[in-house]
Amino acid sequence: MVRFRRVAARSVPVAVGALLLTAGVSAAQPSAADTAAARTEAGINALQGIKKTLTPAELKQSSQLVVEKRLRADRTLAAELPGYRSGLAIGQSGTVSVDITGAAGTAVSRAVQTAGGTVRYATPDGAVRADLPLSAVDAIAARGDVTTVAPAAQAMTWNESDPQQQQRQQLAAKAVAATQVSEGDKAHGADTARTKYGVNGTGIKVCVLSDGVDSLSKSQTAGELPTVDVLSGQAGSGDEGTAMLEIVHDLAPGATLGFATAFGSEAGFAANIRALRTTGKCTVIVDDVAYFDESPFQDTQVAQAVNDVTAAGALYFSSAGNSGNLTDGSSGYYEGDFRASDTALPGVTGTPHDFDPGSATQTSDALSAGSLGKPVALFWSDPWGKSANDYDLYILDSAGNVVASGTNKQTGSQDPYESATVPSTGSGYRVAVVKTSGADRFLALNVIRGRFVDSGSLKAFSTAGVTSGHSAAAAAFSVAAAPAATAFGRALETGDPANPTGPYPGLFTAASKWERFSSDGRRHMFYNADGTALTPGNVSSTGGATRAKPDITAADGVATSVTGFQPFYGTSAAAPHAAAIAALLLSGKPAATPAEVRTALVSSAIDLGAPGYDPVTGNGVIMAGPALAALGVPAK
């Protein structure tokens, strides 16, 4: 463990409000610090200079696009920002993937094509995802029917790597060929519940949203999956969707299955959620995807789609995430009221946020090496699309250089959001948050899937609450993960994959452990979906409302036949287990309301950890049999 070290204000480049992002960095000597401080001042001043000279077209663009274009055109600016990385993936032909919002999608699509770009996706409401020449961004942004141009919103699924995966896959390859069945079937007691209550999901349609279903036909040929209703043109790319469908089918073999990708774009994700309910007639919907820019404080477009389908009677399950939790010291998340530093940055406009309530700067080993290459997201408690308070995000290297930033200009019609990406190599990176102008707000800083080092002092500013976005929608089930005992695990112990010994696997009990990477709650909300404040006049830590998320826990670390998911870890695996159990309940009592299903699942869950609801496992791990009994389904 590395403890905080309090040092004089001049001993680190950013006086207050910086978090070290990698281990092994000690405070610099005064002379070195003076040099580093000068580099930091020069870098931030250069970026603020860009922000002060934005053209009308650039005001509609994300700061990463603007900085990338200016760096390419101005060698002097490039010299002031050595090592700076915009984070944009520029293709060999000079194109960049962007999301364009506006009022006339068809006209914008034609303009993109005329400019030499390629339209990847367009929605009826005017949202366009396209590969656009960087040189054409200004012309597209200058159009009157365009509101914003930003790098294509990025998303991830919540599968987790297994440290012994290679050994397990080798054992699996040697095992006697047979249909793979998720160990969650036994761990949740679904196998015996199907027999006892005469249910198997018949009459219920369960639909999955993930990356793709590349191996769907292979799984069907192997007898792992039946027919799957894939939304037209929405098969996506990747195979996590196939693995999730296998889990659902293992526990609810009578259920009809459907799929749509969540990766076309964020707007496309929202549209597919609605389409699965309206066109696909899905009763239960489950996803394992998160977009980096989903607000933690307000239901934005994907969460609003979840609200629509749950209001129409669907049950919605979503992975809580694998970003860790405060209990295990495994997260890279901070939230709290803006606290002005008592030490300013020389020559820099604005006030740094002080992560440490003390009067001096805190430095420490703050993120594991696994945080390299990870996105960092900053949100503050303004309504989405209506922020007039301007906050900026900077990532500094150990020499004090600004190497990444999010410096959009918030003037009243922008999102309260900034992002940047930690470089994929190097060490000693730190984060600084600066309020450039406006009022104090409640902040959320998330090093997505990064991890703060677990030390007592560090927990002074590492906080709970990383679960967010549509998984935290009020009527959704946010699903945490707990490992099921696996055949692979037993085989690894015995060396004989065909003859595992001991309980295989056992039922979940109150002694079962949750996954250390499972994301925690609770979720602090400040706005209704329409942007009206929950507590007008108070958007600080004492205002707003709190949602008890995650809701429940389900199994991960289970078998599938899909390459790369043998076994399948993460809340990505947990969510389909929960969805399948819900299908069993509905097949046993088709007239059950969503509220009745929720009550049955929650009231019969096995409490994990401290008694009662907790922010890591929610109400506990759900069990098929007890939930069916709680719903009033008679035994056969």
Secondary structure, 3 states (H helix, E strand, C coil): CCCCEEECHHHCCCCCCEEECCCCCCCCCHHHHHHHHHHHHHHHHHHHHHHHCCCCCHHHECHHHHHHHHHHHCHHHHHHCCCCCCCCCCCCCCEEEEEEEECCHHHHHHHHHHCCCEEEEECCCCCEEEEEEHHHHHHHHCCCCEEEEEECCCEEECCECCCCHHHHHHHHHHCCCCCCCCCHHHHCCHHHHHHHHCCCCCCCEEEEEECECCCHHHHHHCCCCCCEEECCCCCECCCHHHHHHHHHHHHCCCCEEEEEECCCCHHHHHHHHHHHHHCCCCCEEEECEEECCCCCCCCCHHHHHHHHHHHCCCEEEEECCCCCCCCCCCCCEEEEECCECCCCCCCCCCEEECCCCCCCEEECCCECHHHCCCEEEEEECCCCCCECCEEEEEEECCCCCEEEEECCCCCCCECCEEEEECCCCCCCCEEEEEEEECCCCEEEEEECCCCECCCCCHHHCCCCCCCCHHHHCCCCEEEEEEECCCHHHHHHHHCCCCCCCCCCCCCCCCCCCCCCCCCCCCEEECECCCCCECCCCCCCCCCCEEECCCCEEEEECECCCCCCCCCEECHHHHHHHHHHHHHHHHHHCCCCCHHHHHHHHHHCCECCCCCCCECCCECCECCHHHHHHHHCCCCC
